[in-house]
């Protein structure tokens, strides 16, 4: 998920066997992220490799966006975190 994007709740109905499998696979309260990533991959329609690549790029953007030091340092009025994320975001396959 990209930095600055708010999450909007969405209800989803699953069969019991899928619900139980998801609950087991996504231990540690990661079910929402797992479902969100799967839906994003399907909607992007770029195949498994490119979807995984884009997820890695989004994860990198989140890490930089949440880094206290990168957000504390500025040059010419531009935060280092924003500069790096602008450059990284160009790598997303559209």
PDB file of N, CA, C and O in Angstrom, chain B, residues numbered from 101:
ATOM      1  N   UNK B 101       0.826  -1.168   0.000  1.00  0.00           N
ATOM      2  CA  UNK B 101       0.000   0.000   0.000  1.00  0.00           C
ATOM      3  C   UNK B 101       0.873   1.236   0.000  1.00  0.00           C
ATOM      4  O   UNK B 101       1.873   1.294   0.717  1.00  0.00           O
ATOM      5  N   UNK B 102       0.508   2.217  -0.792  1.00  0.00           N
ATOM      6  CA  UNK B 102       1.318   3.410  -0.922  1.00  0.00           C
ATOM      7  C   UNK B 102       1.109   4.347   0.258  1.00  0.00           C
ATOM      8  O   UNK B 102       0.035   4.387   0.858  1.00  0.00           O
ATOM      9  N   UNK B 103       2.143   5.088   0.574  1.00  0.00           N
ATOM     10  CA  UNK B 103       2.087   6.040   1.667  1.00  0.00           C
ATOM     11  C   UNK B 103       1.049   7.110   1.363  1.00  0.00           C
ATOM     12  O   UNK B 103       0.954   7.584   0.231  1.00  0.00           O
ATOM     13  N   UNK B 104       0.279   7.487   2.362  1.00  0.00           N
ATOM     14  CA  UNK B 104      -0.688   8.556   2.192  1.00  0.00           C
ATOM     15  C   UNK B 104      -2.035   8.095   1.674  1.00  0.00           C
ATOM     16  O   UNK B 104      -2.954   8.908   1.568  1.00  0.00           O
ATOM     17  N   UNK B 105      -2.184   6.840   1.354  1.00  0.00           N
ATOM     18  CA  UNK B 105      -3.472   6.331   0.875  1.00  0.00           C
ATOM     19  C   UNK B 105      -4.232   5.800   2.079  1.00  0.00           C
ATOM     20  O   UNK B 105      -3.699   5.014   2.863  1.00  0.00           O
ATOM     21  N   UNK B 106      -5.467   6.227   2.223  1.00  0.00           N
ATOM     22  CA  UNK B 106      -6.257   5.721   3.338  1.00  0.00           C
ATOM     23  C   UNK B 106      -6.946   4.428   2.923  1.00  0.00           C
ATOM     24  O   UNK B 106      -7.243   4.217   1.747  1.00  0.00           O
ATOM     25  N   UNK B 107      -7.189   3.585   3.886  1.00  0.00           N
ATOM     26  CA  UNK B 107      -7.849   2.312   3.636  1.00  0.00           C
ATOM     27  C   UNK B 107      -9.347   2.480   3.840  1.00  0.00           C
ATOM     28  O   UNK B 107      -9.783   3.097   4.812  1.00  0.00           O
ATOM     29  N   UNK B 108     -10.126   1.933   2.928  1.00  0.00           N
ATOM     30  CA  UNK B 108     -11.578   2.010   2.994  1.00  0.00           C
ATOM     31  C   UNK B 108     -12.104   0.602   3.242  1.00  0.00           C
ATOM     32  O   UNK B 108     -11.795  -0.307   2.472  1.00  0.00           O
ATOM     33  N   UNK B 109     -12.898   0.394   4.306  1.00  0.00           N
ATOM     34  CA  UNK B 109     -13.385  -0.951   4.604  1.00  0.00           C
ATOM     35  C   UNK B 109     -14.316  -1.456   3.498  1.00  0.00           C
ATOM     36  O   UNK B 109     -15.075  -0.692   2.901  1.00  0.00           O
ATOM     37  N   UNK B 110     -14.234  -2.764   3.244  1.00  0.00           N
ATOM     38  CA  UNK B 110     -15.067  -3.399   2.232  1.00  0.00           C
ATOM     39  C   UNK B 110     -15.423  -4.786   2.734  1.00  0.00           C
ATOM     40  O   UNK B 110     -14.539  -5.567   3.085  1.00  0.00           O
ATOM     41  N   UNK B 111     -16.705  -5.096   2.771  1.00  0.00           N
ATOM     42  CA  UNK B 111     -17.163  -6.390   3.262  1.00  0.00           C
ATOM     43  C   UNK B 111     -17.000  -7.450   2.183  1.00  0.00           C
ATOM     44  O   UNK B 111     -17.181  -7.179   0.996  1.00  0.00           O
ATOM     45  N   UNK B 112     -16.656  -8.657   2.609  1.00  0.00           N
ATOM     46  CA  UNK B 112     -16.396  -9.747   1.680  1.00  0.00           C
ATOM     47  C   UNK B 112     -16.972 -11.030   2.258  1.00  0.00           C
ATOM     48  O   UNK B 112     -16.747 -11.333   3.430  1.00  0.00           O
ATOM     49  N   UNK B 113     -17.704 -11.781   1.463  1.00  0.00           N
ATOM     50  CA  UNK B 113     -18.281 -13.041   1.915  1.00  0.00           C
ATOM     51  C   UNK B 113     -17.455 -14.194   1.369  1.00  0.00           C
ATOM     52  O   UNK B 113     -17.186 -14.262   0.170  1.00  0.00           O
ATOM     53  N   UNK B 114     -17.054 -15.101   2.253  1.00  0.00           N
ATOM     54  CA  UNK B 114     -16.236 -16.250   1.888  1.00  0.00           C
ATOM     55  C   UNK B 114     -16.935 -17.530   2.335  1.00  0.00           C
ATOM     56  O   UNK B 114     -17.693 -17.539   3.304  1.00  0.00           O
ATOM     57  N   UNK B 115     -16.664 -18.604   1.609  1.00  0.00           N
ATOM     58  CA  UNK B 115     -17.145 -19.890   2.090  1.00  0.00           C
ATOM     59  C   UNK B 115     -16.347 -20.246   3.341  1.00  0.00           C
ATOM     60  O   UNK B 115     -15.250 -19.731   3.558  1.00  0.00           O
ATOM     61  N   UNK B 116     -16.905 -21.124   4.154  1.00  0.00           N
ATOM     62  CA  UNK B 116     -16.241 -21.450   5.416  1.00  0.00           C
ATOM     63  C   UNK B 116     -14.858 -22.047   5.198  1.00  0.00           C
ATOM     64  O   UNK B 116     -13.925 -21.725   5.934  1.00  0.00           O
ATOM     65  N   UNK B 117     -14.710 -22.923   4.187  1.00  0.00           N
ATOM     66  CA  UNK B 117     -13.399 -23.540   3.961  1.00  0.00           C
ATOM     67  C   UNK B 117     -12.355 -22.512   3.538  1.00  0.00           C
ATOM     68  O   UNK B 117     -11.198 -22.602   3.951  1.00  0.00           O
ATOM     69  N   UNK B 118     -12.744 -21.545   2.726  1.00  0.00           N
ATOM     70  CA  UNK B 118     -11.805 -20.493   2.322  1.00  0.00           C
ATOM     71  C   UNK B 118     -11.498 -19.587   3.508  1.00  0.00           C
ATOM     72  O   UNK B 118     -10.352 -19.184   3.703  1.00  0.00           O
ATOM     73  N   UNK B 119     -12.513 -19.269   4.295  1.00  0.00           N
ATOM     74  CA  UNK B 119     -12.304 -18.444   5.488  1.00  0.00           C
ATOM     75  C   UNK B 119     -11.305 -19.096   6.439  1.00  0.00           C
ATOM     76  O   UNK B 119     -10.384 -18.440   6.926  1.00  0.00           O
ATOM     77  N   UNK B 120     -11.493 -20.392   6.700  1.00  0.00           N
ATOM     78  CA  UNK B 120     -10.598 -21.098   7.618  1.00  0.00           C
ATOM     79  C   UNK B 120      -9.180 -21.193   7.067  1.00  0.00           C
ATOM     80  O   UNK B 120      -8.211 -21.050   7.813  1.00  0.00           O
ATOM     81  N   UNK B 121      -9.055 -21.434   5.758  1.00  0.00           N
ATOM     82  CA  UNK B 121      -7.732 -21.496   5.136  1.00  0.00           C
ATOM     83  C   UNK B 121      -7.043 -20.136   5.192  1.00  0.00           C
ATOM     84  O   UNK B 121      -5.846 -20.056   5.469  1.00  0.00           O
ATOM     85  N   UNK B 122      -7.792 -19.071   4.931  1.00  0.00           N
ATOM     86  CA  UNK B 122      -7.234 -17.716   4.997  1.00  0.00           C
ATOM     87  C   UNK B 122      -6.806 -17.389   6.420  1.00  0.00           C
ATOM     88  O   UNK B 122      -5.732 -16.826   6.633  1.00  0.00           O
ATOM     89  N   UNK B 123      -7.632 -17.734   7.385  1.00  0.00           N
ATOM     90  CA  UNK B 123      -7.321 -17.465   8.783  1.00  0.00           C
ATOM     91  C   UNK B 123      -6.040 -18.190   9.203  1.00  0.00           C
ATOM     92  O   UNK B 123      -5.218 -17.634   9.930  1.00  0.00           O
ATOM     93  N   UNK B 124      -5.875 -19.431   8.742  1.00  0.00           N
ATOM     94  CA  UNK B 124      -4.684 -20.201   9.078  1.00  0.00           C
ATOM     95  C   UNK B 124      -3.446 -19.647   8.359  1.00  0.00           C
ATOM     96  O   UNK B 124      -2.379 -19.522   8.959  1.00  0.00           O
ATOM     97  N   UNK B 125      -3.598 -19.321   7.079  1.00  0.00           N
ATOM     98  CA  UNK B 125      -2.465 -18.834   6.285  1.00  0.00           C
ATOM     99  C   UNK B 125      -2.017 -17.448   6.718  1.00  0.00           C
ATOM    100  O   UNK B 125      -0.844 -17.099   6.580  1.00  0.00           O
ATOM    101  N   UNK B 126      -2.934 -16.668   7.233  1.00  0.00           N
ATOM    102  CA  UNK B 126      -2.641 -15.266   7.548  1.00  0.00           C
ATOM    103  C   UNK B 126      -2.600 -15.035   9.049  1.00  0.00           C
ATOM    104  O   UNK B 126      -3.185 -14.076   9.551  1.00  0.00           O
ATOM    105  N   UNK B 127      -1.913 -15.910   9.763  1.00  0.00           N
ATOM    106  CA  UNK B 127      -1.808 -15.727  11.206  1.00  0.00           C
ATOM    107  C   UNK B 127      -1.084 -14.426  11.516  1.00  0.00           C
ATOM    108  O   UNK B 127      -0.295 -13.933  10.710  1.00  0.00           O
ATOM    109  N   UNK B 128      -1.354 -13.887  12.668  1.00  0.00           N
ATOM    110  CA  UNK B 128      -0.721 -12.633  13.064  1.00  0.00           C
ATOM    111  C   UNK B 128      -1.454 -11.435  12.506  1.00  0.00           C
ATOM    112  O   UNK B 128      -0.851 -10.384  12.287  1.00  0.00           O
ATOM    113  N   UNK B 129      -2.731 -11.575  12.275  1.00  0.00           N
ATOM    114  CA  UNK B 129      -3.580 -10.467  11.814  1.00  0.00           C
ATOM    115  C   UNK B 129      -3.121  -9.878  10.484  1.00  0.00           C
ATOM    116  O   UNK B 129      -3.145  -8.662  10.298  1.00  0.00           O
ATOM    117  N   UNK B 130      -2.705 -10.736   9.566  1.00  0.00           N
ATOM    118  CA  UNK B 130      -2.246 -10.273   8.261  1.00  0.00           C
ATOM    119  C   UNK B 130      -3.230 -10.622   7.150  1.00  0.00           C
ATOM    120  O   UNK B 130      -2.903 -10.467   5.973  1.00  0.00           O
ATOM    121  N   UNK B 131      -4.428 -11.091   7.497  1.00  0.00           N
ATOM    122  CA  UNK B 131      -5.397 -11.507   6.493  1.00  0.00           C
ATOM    123  C   UNK B 131      -5.804 -10.349   5.586  1.00  0.00           C
ATOM    124  O   UNK B 131      -5.914 -10.528   4.373  1.00  0.00           O
ATOM    125  N   UNK B 132      -6.028  -9.173   6.150  1.00  0.00           N
ATOM    126  CA  UNK B 132      -6.437  -8.022   5.335  1.00  0.00           C
ATOM    127  C   UNK B 132      -5.380  -7.687   4.291  1.00  0.00           C
ATOM    128  O   UNK B 132      -5.696  -7.460   3.123  1.00  0.00           O
ATOM    129  N   UNK B 133      -4.127  -7.661   4.723  1.00  0.00           N
ATOM    130  CA  UNK B 133      -3.044  -7.353   3.776  1.00  0.00           C
ATOM    131  C   UNK B 133      -2.935  -8.433   2.714  1.00  0.00           C
ATOM    132  O   UNK B 133      -2.689  -8.130   1.546  1.00  0.00           O
ATOM    133  N   UNK B 134      -3.113  -9.687   3.102  1.00  0.00           N
ATOM    134  CA  UNK B 134      -3.027 -10.782   2.141  1.00  0.00           C
ATOM    135  C   UNK B 134      -4.129 -10.659   1.079  1.00  0.00           C
ATOM    136  O   UNK B 134      -3.858 -10.792  -0.114  1.00  0.00           O
ATOM    137  N   UNK B 135      -5.351 -10.409   1.508  1.00  0.00           N
ATOM    138  CA  UNK B 135      -6.473 -10.261   0.568  1.00  0.00           C
ATOM    139  C   UNK B 135      -6.277  -9.010  -0.279  1.00  0.00           C
ATOM    140  O   UNK B 135      -6.501  -9.035  -1.490  1.00  0.00           O
ATOM    141  N   UNK B 136      -5.858  -7.916   0.354  1.00  0.00           N
ATOM    142  CA  UNK B 136      -5.624  -6.661  -0.378  1.00  0.00           C
ATOM    143  C   UNK B 136      -4.567  -6.846  -1.455  1.00  0.00           C
ATOM    144  O   UNK B 136      -4.737  -6.360  -2.573  1.00  0.00           O
ATOM    145  N   UNK B 137      -3.471  -7.547  -1.136  1.00  0.00           N
ATOM    146  CA  UNK B 137      -2.409  -7.790  -2.113  1.00  0.00           C
ATOM    147  C   UNK B 137      -2.896  -8.666  -3.261  1.00  0.00           C
ATOM    148  O   UNK B 137      -2.550  -8.426  -4.418  1.00  0.00           O
ATOM    149  N   UNK B 138      -3.697  -9.681  -2.944  1.00  0.00           N
ATOM    150  CA  UNK B 138      -4.231 -10.558  -3.992  1.00  0.00           C
ATOM    151  C   UNK B 138      -5.159  -9.787  -4.931  1.00  0.00           C
ATOM    152  O   UNK B 138      -5.092  -9.958  -6.148  1.00  0.00           O
ATOM    153  N   UNK B 139      -6.014  -8.949  -4.374  1.00  0.00           N
ATOM    154  CA  UNK B 139      -6.929  -8.152  -5.200  1.00  0.00           C
ATOM    155  C   UNK B 139      -6.145  -7.167  -6.056  1.00  0.00           C
ATOM    156  O   UNK B 139      -6.455  -6.984  -7.233  1.00  0.00           O
ATOM    157  N   UNK B 140      -5.139  -6.537  -5.476  1.00  0.00           N
ATOM    158  CA  UNK B 140      -4.305  -5.599  -6.236  1.00  0.00           C
ATOM    159  C   UNK B 140      -3.630  -6.313  -7.399  1.00  0.00           C
ATOM    160  O   UNK B 140      -3.585  -5.785  -8.509  1.00  0.00           O
ATOM    161  N   UNK B 141      -3.104  -7.509  -7.153  1.00  0.00           N
ATOM    162  CA  UNK B 141      -2.439  -8.274  -8.204  1.00  0.00           C
ATOM    163  C   UNK B 141      -3.407  -8.590  -9.342  1.00  0.00           C
ATOM    164  O   UNK B 141      -3.048  -8.468 -10.513  1.00  0.00           O
ATOM    165  N   UNK B 142      -4.622  -8.991  -9.006  1.00  0.00           N
ATOM    166  CA  UNK B 142      -5.617  -9.313 -10.022  1.00  0.00           C
ATOM    167  C   UNK B 142      -5.994  -8.067 -10.822  1.00  0.00           C
ATOM    168  O   UNK B 142      -6.060  -8.114 -12.050  1.00  0.00           O
ATOM    169  N   UNK B 143      -6.242  -6.960 -10.132  1.00  0.00           N
ATOM    170  CA  UNK B 143      -6.677  -5.741 -10.815  1.00  0.00           C
ATOM    171  C   UNK B 143      -5.586  -5.117 -11.671  1.00  0.00           C
ATOM    172  O   UNK B 143      -5.874  -4.532 -12.715  1.00  0.00           O
ATOM    173  N   UNK B 144      -4.325  -5.238 -11.232  1.00  0.00           N
ATOM    174  CA  UNK B 144      -3.227  -4.698 -12.033  1.00  0.00           C
ATOM    175  C   UNK B 144      -3.058  -5.505 -13.307  1.00  0.00           C
ATOM    176  O   UNK B 144      -2.662  -4.961 -14.338  1.00  0.00           O
ATOM    177  N   UNK B 145      -3.356  -6.803 -13.246  1.00  0.00           N
ATOM    178  CA  UNK B 145      -3.318  -7.648 -14.422  1.00  0.00           C
ATOM    179  C   UNK B 145      -1.964  -7.785 -15.082  1.00  0.00           C
ATOM    180  O   UNK B 145      -1.888  -7.979 -16.295  1.00  0.00           O
ATOM    181  N   UNK B 146      -0.894  -7.688 -14.310  1.00  0.00           N
ATOM    182  CA  UNK B 146       0.447  -7.753 -14.882  1.00  0.00           C
ATOM    183  C   UNK B 146       1.111  -9.107 -14.699  1.00  0.00           C
ATOM    184  O   UNK B 146       2.281  -9.266 -15.048  1.00  0.00           O
ATOM    185  N   UNK B 147       0.408 -10.069 -14.170  1.00  0.00           N
ATOM    186  CA  UNK B 147       1.016 -11.359 -13.917  1.00  0.00           C
ATOM    187  C   UNK B 147       1.712 -11.382 -12.571  1.00  0.00           C
ATOM    188  O   UNK B 147       1.889 -10.351 -11.922  1.00  0.00           O
ATOM    189  N   UNK B 148       2.103 -12.576 -12.168  1.00  0.00           N
ATOM    190  CA  UNK B 148       2.679 -12.751 -10.837  1.00  0.00           C
ATOM    191  C   UNK B 148       3.989 -12.002 -10.646  1.00  0.00           C
ATOM    192  O   UNK B 148       4.183 -11.350  -9.621  1.00  0.00           O
ATOM    193  N   UNK B 149       4.888 -12.087 -11.616  1.00  0.00           N
ATOM    194  CA  UNK B 149       6.198 -11.454 -11.448  1.00  0.00           C
ATOM    195  C   UNK B 149       6.057  -9.946 -11.300  1.00  0.00           C
ATOM    196  O   UNK B 149       6.556  -9.365 -10.336  1.00  0.00           O
ATOM    197  N   UNK B 150       5.377  -9.308 -12.256  1.00  0.00           N
ATOM    198  CA  UNK B 150       5.254  -7.848 -12.224  1.00  0.00           C
ATOM    199  C   UNK B 150       4.461  -7.372 -11.017  1.00  0.00           C
ATOM    200  O   UNK B 150       4.771  -6.326 -10.447  1.00  0.00           O
ATOM    201  N   UNK B 151       3.439  -8.130 -10.620  1.00  0.00           N
ATOM    202  CA  UNK B 151       2.668  -7.757  -9.436  1.00  0.00           C
ATOM    203  C   UNK B 151       3.539  -7.846  -8.189  1.00  0.00           C
ATOM    204  O   UNK B 151       3.465  -6.978  -7.319  1.00  0.00           O
ATOM    205  N   UNK B 152       4.357  -8.880  -8.095  1.00  0.00           N
ATOM    206  CA  UNK B 152       5.283  -9.007  -6.969  1.00  0.00           C
ATOM    207  C   UNK B 152       6.321  -7.904  -6.974  1.00  0.00           C
ATOM    208  O   UNK B 152       6.675  -7.361  -5.928  1.00  0.00           O
ATOM    209  N   UNK B 153       6.803  -7.578  -8.161  1.00  0.00           N
ATOM    210  CA  UNK B 153       7.775  -6.486  -8.317  1.00  0.00           C
ATOM    211  C   UNK B 153       7.154  -5.171  -7.837  1.00  0.00           C
ATOM    212  O   UNK B 153       7.764  -4.435  -7.060  1.00  0.00           O
ATOM    213  N   UNK B 154       5.927  -4.881  -8.309  1.00  0.00           N
ATOM    214  CA  UNK B 154       5.251  -3.646  -7.900  1.00  0.00           C
ATOM    215  C   UNK B 154       5.007  -3.618  -6.402  1.00  0.00           C
ATOM    216  O   UNK B 154       5.114  -2.561  -5.780  1.00  0.00           O
ATOM    217  N   UNK B 155       4.681  -4.763  -5.810  1.00  0.00           N
ATOM    218  CA  UNK B 155       4.494  -4.810  -4.361  1.00  0.00           C
ATOM    219  C   UNK B 155       5.802  -4.472  -3.654  1.00  0.00           C
ATOM    220  O   UNK B 155       5.805  -3.750  -2.657  1.00  0.00           O
ATOM    221  N   UNK B 156       6.911  -4.995  -4.171  1.00  0.00           N
ATOM    222  CA  UNK B 156       8.216  -4.661  -3.592  1.00  0.00           C
ATOM    223  C   UNK B 156       8.510  -3.175  -3.674  1.00  0.00           C
ATOM    224  O   UNK B 156       9.041  -2.590  -2.730  1.00  0.00           O
ATOM    225  N   UNK B 157       8.167  -2.564  -4.798  1.00  0.00           N
ATOM    226  CA  UNK B 157       8.351  -1.111  -4.959  1.00  0.00           C
ATOM    227  C   UNK B 157       7.475  -0.368  -3.955  1.00  0.00           C
ATOM    228  O   UNK B 157       7.939   0.565  -3.299  1.00  0.00           O
ATOM    229  N   UNK B 158       6.209  -0.777  -3.829  1.00  0.00           N
ATOM    230  CA  UNK B 158       5.318  -0.120  -2.862  1.00  0.00           C
ATOM    231  C   UNK B 158       5.827  -0.297  -1.434  1.00  0.00           C
ATOM    232  O   UNK B 158       5.747   0.629  -0.627  1.00  0.00           O
ATOM    233  N   UNK B 159       6.348  -1.478  -1.120  1.00  0.00           N
ATOM    234  CA  UNK B 159       6.916  -1.703   0.215  1.00  0.00           C
ATOM    235  C   UNK B 159       8.111  -0.780   0.463  1.00  0.00           C
ATOM    236  O   UNK B 159       8.256  -0.232   1.555  1.00  0.00           O
ATOM    237  N   UNK B 160       8.960  -0.611  -0.542  1.00  0.00           N
ATOM    238  CA  UNK B 160      10.114   0.281  -0.412  1.00  0.00           C
ATOM    239  C   UNK B 160       9.652   1.722  -0.199  1.00  0.00           C
ATOM    240  O   UNK B 160      10.226   2.443   0.618  1.00  0.00           O
ATOM    241  N   UNK B 161       8.629   2.141  -0.920  1.00  0.00           N
ATOM    242  CA  UNK B 161       8.079   3.492  -0.764  1.00  0.00           C
ATOM    243  C   UNK B 161       7.553   3.683   0.656  1.00  0.00           C
ATOM    244  O   UNK B 161       7.754   4.738   1.258  1.00  0.00           O
ATOM    245  N   UNK B 162       6.879   2.664   1.191  1.00  0.00           N
ATOM    246  CA  UNK B 162       6.372   2.758   2.567  1.00  0.00           C
ATOM    247  C   UNK B 162       7.499   2.842   3.579  1.00  0.00           C
ATOM    248  O   UNK B 162       7.410   3.601   4.544  1.00  0.00           O
ATOM    249  N   UNK B 163       8.552   2.075   3.374  1.00  0.00           N
ATOM    250  CA  UNK B 163       9.684   2.091   4.309  1.00  0.00           C
ATOM    251  C   UNK B 163      10.331   3.473   4.321  1.00  0.00           C
ATOM    252  O   UNK B 163      10.591   4.035   5.385  1.00  0.00           O
ATOM    253  N   UNK B 164      10.588   4.014   3.138  1.00  0.00           N
ATOM    254  CA  UNK B 164      11.203   5.348   3.058  1.00  0.00           C
ATOM    255  C   UNK B 164      10.254   6.397   3.632  1.00  0.00           C
ATOM    256  O   UNK B 164      10.683   7.296   4.356  1.00  0.00           O
ATOM    257  N   UNK B 165       8.967   6.284   3.310  1.00  0.00           N
ATOM    258  CA  UNK B 165       7.988   7.258   3.790  1.00  0.00           C
ATOM    259  C   UNK B 165       7.826   7.259   5.297  1.00  0.00           C
ATOM    260  O   UNK B 165       7.450   8.273   5.885  1.00  0.00           O
ATOM    261  N   UNK B 166       8.108   6.126   5.927  1.00  0.00           N
ATOM    262  CA  UNK B 166       7.969   6.021   7.383  1.00  0.00           C
ATOM    263  C   UNK B 166       9.282   6.217   8.131  1.00  0.00           C
ATOM    264  O   UNK B 166       9.304   6.162   9.360  1.00  0.00           O
ATOM    265  N   UNK B 167      10.373   6.445   7.410  1.00  0.00           N
ATOM    266  CA  UNK B 167      11.678   6.600   8.052  1.00  0.00           C
ATOM    267  C   UNK B 167      11.811   8.007   8.644  1.00  0.00           C
ATOM    268  O   UNK B 167      11.691   9.002   7.929  1.00  0.00           O
ATOM    269  N   UNK B 168      12.061   8.080   9.954  1.00  0.00           N
ATOM    270  CA  UNK B 168      12.139   9.369  10.653  1.00  0.00           C
ATOM    271  C   UNK B 168      13.277  10.233  10.127  1.00  0.00           C
ATOM    272  O   UNK B 168      13.111  11.439   9.949  1.00  0.00           O
ATOM    273  N   UNK B 169      14.422   9.628   9.879  1.00  0.00           N
ATOM    274  CA  UNK B 169      15.581  10.413   9.432  1.00  0.00           C
ATOM    275  C   UNK B 169      15.359  10.955   8.026  1.00  0.00           C
ATOM    276  O   UNK B 169      15.622  12.127   7.759  1.00  0.00           O
ATOM    277  N   UNK B 170      14.868  10.091   7.117  1.00  0.00           N
ATOM    278  CA  UNK B 170      14.625  10.537   5.737  1.00  0.00           C
ATOM    279  C   UNK B 170      13.581  11.646   5.689  1.00  0.00           C
ATOM    280  O   UNK B 170      13.624  12.496   4.800  1.00  0.00           O
ATOM    281  N   UNK B 171      12.650  11.646   6.628  1.00  0.00           N
ATOM    282  CA  UNK B 171      11.632  12.693   6.685  1.00  0.00           C
ATOM    283  C   UNK B 171      12.117  13.941   7.408  1.00  0.00           C
ATOM    284  O   UNK B 171      11.524  15.010   7.266  1.00  0.00           O
ATOM    285  N   UNK B 172      13.190  13.813   8.184  1.00  0.00           N
ATOM    286  CA  UNK B 172      13.704  14.954   8.939  1.00  0.00           C
ATOM    287  C   UNK B 172      14.712  15.771   8.140  1.00  0.00           C
ATOM    288  O   UNK B 172      14.937  16.943   8.440  1.00  0.00           O
ATOM    289  N   UNK B 173      15.319  15.161   7.126  1.00  0.00           N
ATOM    290  CA  UNK B 173      16.356  15.847   6.352  1.00  0.00           C
ATOM    291  C   UNK B 173      15.734  16.440   5.089  1.00  0.00           C
ATOM    292  O   UNK B 173      15.018  15.761   4.353  1.00  0.00           O
ATOM    293  N   UNK B 174      16.022  17.715   4.857  1.00  0.00           N
ATOM    294  CA  UNK B 174      15.523  18.407   3.668  1.00  0.00           C
ATOM    295  C   UNK B 174      16.669  19.084   2.937  1.00  0.00           C
ATOM    296  O   UNK B 174      17.683  19.451   3.531  1.00  0.00           O
ATOM    297  N   UNK B 175      16.481  19.238   1.640  1.00  0.00           N
ATOM    298  CA  UNK B 175      17.436  19.973   0.803  1.00  0.00           C
ATOM    299  C   UNK B 175      16.625  20.827  -0.151  1.00  0.00           C
ATOM    300  O   UNK B 175      15.765  20.311  -0.866  1.00  0.00           O
ATOM    301  N   UNK B 176      16.885  22.128  -0.171  1.00  0.00           N
ATOM    302  CA  UNK B 176      16.119  23.076  -0.983  1.00  0.00           C
ATOM    303  C   UNK B 176      14.612  22.954  -0.746  1.00  0.00           C
ATOM    304  O   UNK B 176      13.816  23.055  -1.679  1.00  0.00           O
ATOM    305  N   UNK B 177      14.234  22.735   0.520  1.00  0.00           N
ATOM    306  CA  UNK B 177      12.823  22.666   0.876  1.00  0.00           C
ATOM    307  C   UNK B 177      12.141  21.352   0.530  1.00  0.00           C
ATOM    308  O   UNK B 177      10.929  21.222   0.707  1.00  0.00           O
ATOM    309  N   UNK B 178      12.885  20.390   0.049  1.00  0.00           N
ATOM    310  CA  UNK B 178      12.326  19.090  -0.344  1.00  0.00           C
ATOM    311  C   UNK B 178      12.849  18.020   0.611  1.00  0.00           C
ATOM    312  O   UNK B 178      14.059  17.855   0.766  1.00  0.00           O
ATOM    313  N   UNK B 179      11.922  17.289   1.254  1.00  0.00           N
ATOM    314  CA  UNK B 179      12.350  16.211   2.146  1.00  0.00           C
ATOM    315  C   UNK B 179      13.028  15.106   1.334  1.00  0.00           C
ATOM    316  O   UNK B 179      12.589  14.770   0.234  1.00  0.00           O
ATOM    317  N   UNK B 180      14.099  14.551   1.891  1.00  0.00           N
ATOM    318  CA  UNK B 180      14.819  13.454   1.239  1.00  0.00           C
ATOM    319  C   UNK B 180      13.876  12.285   0.982  1.00  0.00           C
ATOM    320  O   UNK B 180      13.954  11.656  -0.073  1.00  0.00           O
ATOM    321  N   UNK B 181      12.980  11.978   1.931  1.00  0.00           N
ATOM    322  CA  UNK B 181      12.032  10.868   1.767  1.00  0.00           C
ATOM    323  C   UNK B 181      11.164  11.077   0.525  1.00  0.00           C
ATOM    324  O   UNK B 181      10.936  10.139  -0.239  1.00  0.00           O
ATOM    325  N   UNK B 182      10.684  12.301   0.324  1.00  0.00           N
ATOM    326  CA  UNK B 182       9.840  12.586  -0.846  1.00  0.00           C
ATOM    327  C   UNK B 182      10.622  12.460  -2.147  1.00  0.00           C
ATOM    328  O   UNK B 182      10.117  11.931  -3.137  1.00  0.00           O
ATOM    329  N   UNK B 183      11.857  12.952  -2.136  1.00  0.00           N
ATOM    330  CA  UNK B 183      12.703  12.868  -3.330  1.00  0.00           C
ATOM    331  C   UNK B 183      12.963  11.413  -3.710  1.00  0.00           C
ATOM    332  O   UNK B 183      12.836  11.038  -4.876  1.00  0.00           O
ATOM    333  N   UNK B 184      13.325  10.602  -2.729  1.00  0.00           N
ATOM    334  CA  UNK B 184      13.594   9.181  -2.990  1.00  0.00           C
ATOM    335  C   UNK B 184      12.323   8.488  -3.455  1.00  0.00           C
ATOM    336  O   UNK B 184      12.359   7.727  -4.422  1.00  0.00           O
ATOM    337  N   UNK B 185      11.208   8.733  -2.791  1.00  0.00           N
ATOM    338  CA  UNK B 185       9.949   8.081  -3.190  1.00  0.00           C
ATOM    339  C   UNK B 185       9.475   8.492  -4.572  1.00  0.00           C
ATOM    340  O   UNK B 185       8.881   7.683  -5.285  1.00  0.00           O
ATOM    341  N   UNK B 186       9.724   9.726  -4.960  1.00  0.00           N
ATOM    342  CA  UNK B 186       9.381  10.153  -6.324  1.00  0.00           C
ATOM    343  C   UNK B 186      10.184   9.370  -7.347  1.00  0.00           C
ATOM    344  O   UNK B 186       9.662   8.982  -8.392  1.00  0.00           O
ATOM    345  N   UNK B 187      11.458   9.137  -7.046  1.00  0.00           N
ATOM    346  CA  UNK B 187      12.303   8.381  -7.959  1.00  0.00           C
ATOM    347  C   UNK B 187      11.919   6.895  -7.975  1.00  0.00           C
ATOM    348  O   UNK B 187      11.864   6.280  -9.040  1.00  0.00           O
ATOM    349  N   UNK B 188      11.656   6.329  -6.809  1.00  0.00           N
ATOM    350  CA  UNK B 188      11.271   4.916  -6.726  1.00  0.00           C
ATOM    351  C   UNK B 188       9.933   4.668  -7.409  1.00  0.00           C
ATOM    352  O   UNK B 188       9.766   3.649  -8.079  1.00  0.00           O
ATOM    353  N   UNK B 189       8.986   5.574  -7.252  1.00  0.00           N
ATOM    354  CA  UNK B 189       7.643   5.360  -7.809  1.00  0.00           C
ATOM    355  C   UNK B 189       7.660   5.270  -9.334  1.00  0.00           C
ATOM    356  O   UNK B 189       6.748   4.695  -9.927  1.00  0.00           O
ATOM    357  N   UNK B 190       8.671   5.821  -9.962  1.00  0.00           N
ATOM    358  CA  UNK B 190       8.793   5.715 -11.427  1.00  0.00           C
ATOM    359  C   UNK B 190       9.086   4.277 -11.871  1.00  0.00           C
ATOM    360  O   UNK B 190       8.956   3.957 -13.053  1.00  0.00           O
ATOM    361  N   UNK B 191       9.477   3.419 -10.940  1.00  0.00           N
ATOM    362  CA  UNK B 191       9.802   2.027 -11.271  1.00  0.00           C
ATOM    363  C   UNK B 191       8.573   1.136 -11.320  1.00  0.00           C
ATOM    364  O   UNK B 191       8.662   0.001 -11.790  1.00  0.00           O
ATOM    365  N   UNK B 192       7.423   1.620 -10.846  1.00  0.00           N
ATOM    366  CA  UNK B 192       6.197   0.807 -10.857  1.00  0.00           C
ATOM    367  C   UNK B 192       5.803   0.503 -12.301  1.00  0.00           C
ATOM    368  O   UNK B 192       5.753   1.396 -13.147  1.00  0.00           O
ATOM    369  N   UNK B 193       5.525  -0.770 -12.565  1.00  0.00           N
ATOM    370  CA  UNK B 193       5.096  -1.192 -13.906  1.00  0.00           C
ATOM    371  C   UNK B 193       3.609  -0.921 -14.028  1.00  0.00           C
ATOM    372  O   UNK B 193       2.810  -1.390 -13.218  1.00  0.00           O
ATOM    373  N   UNK B 194       3.250  -0.162 -15.044  1.00  0.00           N
ATOM    374  CA  UNK B 194       1.842   0.202 -15.240  1.00  0.00           C
ATOM    375  C   UNK B 194       1.216  -0.598 -16.337  1.00  0.00           C
ATOM    376  O   UNK B 194       0.035  -0.420 -16.634  1.00  0.00           O
TER     377      UNK B 194
END
